[in-house]
Amino acid sequence: MKQGDLVVRKSYGGDVLFRIAIMNQQFATLKGTDYRLLADAPIPDLSVVRDPEFTGAAKQVRIKVNESMRRMHEQRQQQVQKDEEELRRALNQGAPYFEVPGKVLHLDGDANYLKKSMQLYTQMRVPAHGIYAHESQMPDLVYRLLPQVKPDIIVITGHDGVLKSREPSDLYSLASYKNSQNFVNAVRIARDYEKSRDGLIVVAGACQSHFEALLQSGSNFASSPGRVLIHALDPVYVAIKASYTSIRDTINLSDVINGTISGIDGMGGIETLGKYRVGLPKPKTLTSVKPTV
């Protein structure tokens, strides 16, 4: 067994697939491969997984991911048809229009998750700027990058988890979480930069994060109301939904939350206006903006 190996925890029935991030003679620090969970485990409790595609946990996650992606594409197609019909009625002709989806700044504490996230932004044609950084560096990065990138939406995510050593009564203390304090600090800086929650949409948190503290510090959407595991792409799904919801409409809370893989126990939020615009006429030289990492 070595750093980088895929493992499951025997004591948890192999429910989550992890990759060993750090290990010593007795303990290992683990990062979820599908879920944004940071955990510690004794070496004897770990079992190496040779073929992750055939683990029960991986199969269930894959089914949920495929369903979420299918729903996202269907909603996008429905929106395109709606926009075309509205413009045709307004102009009494089928004039070509152009789209301006909201721009995303995505900060991620996991390089592999960032790569998957940027691939999904590209697939959904969302302009995005991605940065990989440790969660403790995110407050400073938010302060420096917001004036440079000028995004419509910022995603602040990575790994988190409730500490095993906490007292049961300390669930609402930020000291009981591995990275929630870092996320809260970053959100506060983002909200100092843009105080209006409709001016800058903030999506923050990871697995088991302190949902209430993130909302109180200024997030529009956050994890995790039920202190459950959230999938790596759940914050991305919310950001894409915000990017493609019209500025005339509020983001449908039921749709966006139920559309995530973790559901209402994993993500929550408040009513927020979308960031999507259409324009006329379509410029001949307009080019799409590709995500950058």
N, C-alpha and C positions, 0 to 999 in steps of 0.2 A: 504494500500500500504506500502510495506516495502523493505528493502535491500534484493536483491536476486530475487525479482519478475521479471517476463517477462513483458515487456511493449512495446507499440508503441507510437509515437508522433502524436497527433491529427492534429497539424498544418502542418504536412508533409503527411497527408493522410495514416498514418500507413505503410509507404513504407519499413521501416527497423525494424526488431525485435531486441530489446535490453534487457539487464539484468541490473537492478539497482545495481551499484557498491557502491555508497555513496549517502546518502540523508540527508537533513535537513528539516526544516519546509517549505522552499520555493522552493529549487532547488534540482535536483538530477544529479549525474554524471552517465552516461550510457555507457555501453560497448556493442557493437554489438555482437549478437550470431553467425551470419554467416559472417559478414563483420568486417574488422579490423578498426572499427571506434570508436573514443572516443568523446562523446558529452555531453553537459550540457542542461538541459531543466527545465522549471518551472513545479512544481508538477501538477498544474491544466491542463497542456497540455498533461499529460500522461494518458494512458488507459491500465489497466492490461489485459494481454492475458492469458486466461485459457488453451487454446489448441492451441499451436503454429503450429501444423501440418496442421491446416486448415486455416491459414492466407494466403492471396493471395501472399504476399511477400515470405513466406516460401516455397510455392509450386513452384514458379518460380525458386528460388534458387536451390531447390532439383533437378529440371529438368536439370539445367545447370551443377550441380555437377555430376550427373549421366552420362551426355554426356562427360564431361571432363575425368572422370574415364574410361569410355569405350574407348575413344581415346587413353588414356595412355596405357591401356592393349594391344590394337591392335598394337600400335607402338612397344611395348616391344616384342611381339610375332614376328613381322616382323624382328626385329633386331636379335633375336635368330636364325631364319631361315637363315638370311643373313650370320651370323657368321659361322653357320654350313656348309653352301654351300661353303664359301670362304676357310675354313680350309680343307674341303674335296677335293677341287680342288688343293689346294697347296700341300697336302700330299698324294693325290691319295688314300685316305682311310678315313674311318669315325672314326678317333681317338678321344677319349673323351677329351674335353678341360675344363678348368675352367675359371671362370669369376672373375674379380677384378673391381667392380664398384667403383666410387669415394666416399670417405668418407665425411660425412656431420657433421658439428657442427652447431646446430640450437639453437639460442637464441630467446626466445619468451617472450613478456610482458604479455601474457595471459595463465594461466595454462590450461584452457579448450582447447584452440587452440593447445597448445603444445601436449596435450594428443592425439588429433585427428591427428596432424602432425606425431607423432611417430608411430601411428597405420598405417598410410599410408606408411611410410618408411619401416616398417616391412612387410607389404603386398607386397611391390614392391622389397623386399630383398635388400634394400639400407643400408649399415652400417652407423649408425647415433648416435650422442651423443647430447641429448637435455638438455637444461637448462632453467628454468623459472626464470625470474628476471625483476624487474622494468626497464623501458627503460633508466632511468638515470644511472643505474648501468652497462649498457652494455659496455661502453668504457673500464671500468676497467676489466670486465670479458673477453673481447676480448684480452686485453693485457696479462692476466694471463693464459687463456685457450689455445690460439693458440700454444704456445710451448709445452704444455702438450698433447693435442689431435692430433695435426698435421693433420688437415683435408685437403681435396682437395677443399672443398666447405664450405663456411660459410654463414648461413642465419641469418640476423639481422632484426627482425620484432617484431610486437606487435600491439599497437594502435597508431593512429595519427588522425589528422584532422585540417582543416583550422579554425582559430579563427574567430568567428562572429564579434568581436570587431575591426578587422583589417580595414585599409583603402583599398579601391578597388585597389589602385596603389601598395599596399604592397604584392601582391601575390608572388613576387620573393624574399621576405625577409624571412629569417629563423625565425624571431621573430613572424611571422604570423601563425606559426604551433605549434601544441601541443607537438610533439616529434621529428620532423625532425632534430632539432639540435643535439639531443642525437644520432640519427641514423648516422648523418654525422660524429660526433666525433668518433663513433665506427668504421665506415668505414675507416677513416683516420688512425686509429691505426692498423687496419688489413692490410692496404696498406703499412704502414711503416714496418710491419713484413715481408710481401712478396710484393715486388714492381711490379712483373710481373703479369699482369691480367690473363695470362694463367697458372701461378704457383699456384695462389689461386683465385678461383672464388668467388666473393662476390655478394650476393643477399640481397638487403636491402629495407626497407620501409614498409609502411602500407597504410591505407586509406588516400587518398588526400596528401600523402607525397610530399616533394619538390624534384621532379624527377631530375631536372637539377643539384641541389646541390649534390645529392647523386652520380650521374655519375661523376661530377667534382672531388669529393673527392676520387673516386677510385672504385666505384661499377661497376660490369659487367652488372648486371640487377637491375632495381629499379622501384619503383612506385612513383607517379602516373602521367604519362604524361598529362592526362586530368583532374587531380585533382578529380578523381571519387572514389567511394568505390571499394575496392578490396576484393575478397573472402578470408576467412581465409586460404584456401589451395593453393592460387595462388603462393606464394613464394616457397611452397613445390613442386608444379608441376615443377617449373623452376629448382629447385635443383635436382629433380629426372631426369629430361631431361639432365642436365649437367652430372650427375653421370653415365648415361648410353649412352652418346655419346662418340664414340671412340676418343682416343687421336690423331688419324690421321685426324679427321674431325672437322670442326667448327660446333658449335651448330646452327641448322637451326633456324634463328631468326623468320621467319614467322610461322613455326610449333610451336615453344615454346610459342610465344606471343598469337597466335590465339588459342592455346590449353588451355590457362588459362580461367577461368570463367569470368574475367572482360575484357579480350581482350586488344586491342592495346591502349585504353585510360587508362587502369589500370596498365599495365606492359610494360616496354621497356628495351632495352639493346644494347650492342655492340657485334661485332663478337668475339667469344671466342672458343678456342679449348676445346673439351670434356675431360673427365677424366676416361673413361672406357677402360679396357684392357682385353685381353684374354691371356691364357697361356697354354702351353703343356709341358709334359703330365699332366693329372689330378692327383694330389697327392691322395693317398689312405686315408690319414689322414686329408685332408682338411675339415674344418668345416666352416659353415657360421657364420658371425659376426652379432650378434643381436644388434639392437639399444639400447642405454642406456639413462636413464633419471636421 
